[in-house]
């Protein structure tokens, strides 16, 4: 398998509870390397731009409000088949349906406050990474 990259966001519900280190330990234990990372507080407009693909969905406004409610940690993860590996480590969006040992099973508060975001394809990973990081900030 090829070494690829994906975007990960540790969401406000998790940063508020000081879970950044515990979540990152799960990524690293799964063989993913953190090659870029920054903590930031998105405005609602920035969150809206990032999640623009969901603009017509009923949860869009609530999602943007939530993502602007506190700091997030945006990061680039690198590893073999990084998108799929990250999604496996995150677990199902609904924490009640997530496998034991996954981030969402252990840390999510609800479907909406599910602690992490991860790219869903290599194409979207490239777009999402570019939203937060310049090439100079990614150190692999």
N, C-alpha and C positions, 0 to 999 in steps of 0.2 A: 504494500500500500504506500501511497505517496504521503509525504509530510505536507500538511496544509495548515491553514489558519482559519480561525473563526472569531467572531466577536462574542464576548460575554459581558453582561452588565449585572452587577450585584445591586439589587433594587433597594429603594429607601427603607422598606420594612426590615431588611437584613442589616443594612448599615446602621440603622437606629439601634439594633440589638447587638452591635459589635461582632457580627458573624463573618466579617471579611476574611479573617485568617482561617477560620474553620472551613469556610467554603473553598478558599484557595487550596487548602490542604487536600481536599477531595479531588480537585482538578489535578494537582501534582501527583497524587497517589495513583491516579488513572493514567499517568504518562503524558499529561499535557503540560507544556511549559508556558509560563506567563512571559511574553516577550515585549509587552507594552502594558502600561497601567496608569490610570489617573483617576483621582477622586474629584468630582465636580457636582455642582448643584444646577440642574437644568431649569430653565424657565419653562413655563407651559408652552410657549411658542416653539422652543427648541425640541421639547418632547413631541409636540405636534408634528414638527418637520421630520423627526426621526421615525415616528409611527404613521406617517402620511398614508402608507399603504392600507391602513385600517380606517381611514377617515370616514368611510360610509358605514362602518359597523356601529352597532348601538353602544358598545362599550368604549368607543374612542375618547370621548370627553373625560370619562372617569379615569381611563388609563393615563391620559396626559396630565390630569390633575394629580394623580398618584405619583407619577414619575417626577413631577416637579415639587413634591411635598417634602423632600429631604435629599441629602447627598446620595449619589450613586457612585459605584466604582466601575468604570469602563475599562475593559482590558482585551488584549489580543492573546488568544491561546493558540499554541502551535503543537502539532503532533501528527501521528499517523491517523488519517481520516478524521481530522479534528472536529468537523461539524457533527458527524455521527457520534463520536466519542463524547463530546460535550453534551449532546442531547441525552445520551445514555446516563451520564453522571447527574444531569439535572433531574431527570425523571419526568413523569407525566405532568402536564399543566395543572391538573386537579390533584392536589396532594393526597387525597383519599384513594386515588388510583395509581399513585406512584409506587414503584418498587421499593422495598426495604433498602436502606443504605443510601438512597439517592438524596440529593440536596433538598428537593421539594418535600419528600417524605419526612425528612428530619427537621427542616427549618421553616417551610412555608406556613403561613397563617390561614390562607384561603386560596381559592382559585385566582383572585385578583392580586392578593399580596403573596405571591409565590416565590419571592426571594431572588430569582435570577431570570435573566433573558439570555437566549442564545440564538445565533443565526440558524435558519432552517435549511440553507443550501449554500454551496460554495459561492454561487453567484451573489446571493444576498449578503454573505459574509464579506465579500470584497466591498460592496456598497456600504455596509454598516461600519466596517473598519475605517473606510475613508471618511465617514461622517465625523468620527471622533479623533482620528490620528493621521498625522502626516507620515510619510515614509521615514523621515529622520527620527521619529519617536519609537519606531519598532526596531528593537535590537534583538535579533535572533542569534 
